[in-house]
């Protein structure tokens, strides 16, 4: 929010959209999981999805860090006029 205040409304809208999409998909995935597995194992399906979300979040964080490091390197290498 502090880095790019002009895009704050768009970021908040995208965050809300992702939240509602996740809630909608959870019902669908839960319904599909009940068809194939016993209802007592739904928590394992949820735990698996949370693990996937953590992995994807870590990959995104690493990409952001790598991109910011590359930006810093190009700023140091590029000649100033």
C-alpha positions in Angstrom: 0.0 0.0 0.0 2.8 2.4 0.8 4.9 1.4 -2.3 2.2 2.1 -4.8 -0.8 4.0 -3.3 -2.5 4.7 -6.6 -3.1 0.9 -7.2 -4.4 0.3 -3.6 -8.1 0.1 -4.6 -7.3 -2.4 -7.4 -5.2 -4.6 -5.0 -7.9 -4.6 -2.4 -10.5 -5.5 -5.1 -8.3 -8.4 -6.3 -7.8 -9.6 -2.8 -11.5 -9.6 -2.1 -12.2 -11.4 -5.4 -9.6 -14.1 -4.5 -11.2 -14.5 -1.1 -14.7 -15.0 -2.5 -13.4 -17.3 -5.3 -11.7 -19.4 -2.7 -14.9 -19.6 -0.6 -16.9 -20.6 -3.6 -14.4 -23.2 -4.7 -14.2 -24.7 -1.2 -17.9 -25.7 -1.4 -17.4 -27.3 -4.8 -14.2 -29.1 -3.8 -15.8 -30.3 -0.6 -18.8 -31.7 -2.5 -16.6 -33.5 -5.0 -14.4 -34.9 -2.2 -17.4 -36.3 -0.4 -18.4 -38.2 -3.5 -15.0 -39.9 -3.7 -13.9 -40.2 0.0 -15.6 -40.6 3.4 -16.7 -37.4 5.1 -14.3 -38.1 8.0 -11.3 -37.5 5.7 -12.4 -34.0 4.5 -10.0 -32.4 7.0 -7.1 -34.2 5.2 -8.3 -32.7 1.9 -8.4 -29.3 3.5 -5.0 -29.7 5.0 -3.6 -30.7 1.6 -5.1 -27.6 0.0 -3.6 -25.5 2.7 -0.2 -27.1 2.1 -0.5 -26.3 -1.6 -1.5 -22.7 -0.8 1.6 -22.4 1.4 3.9 -23.8 -1.3 2.4 -21.4 -3.9 2.8 -18.5 -1.5 6.4 -19.3 -0.9 7.1 -19.6 -4.7 5.5 -16.2 -5.2 7.6 -14.7 -2.4 10.8 -16.2 -3.9 9.9 -14.8 -7.3 9.3 -11.3 -5.8 12.6 -11.4 -4.0 14.5 -12.6 -7.1 12.9 -9.9 -9.2 13.7 -7.1 -6.7 17.3 -8.4 -6.5 17.6 -8.3 -10.3 16.2 -4.8 -10.3 18.9 -3.8 -7.7 21.6 -5.4 -9.8 20.5 -3.7 -13.0 20.4 -0.3 -11.2 24.0 -0.8 -10.1 25.2 -2.0 -13.5 23.4 0.5 -15.7 25.4 3.6 -16.4 24.0 6.9 -15.2 23.7 9.8 -17.7 
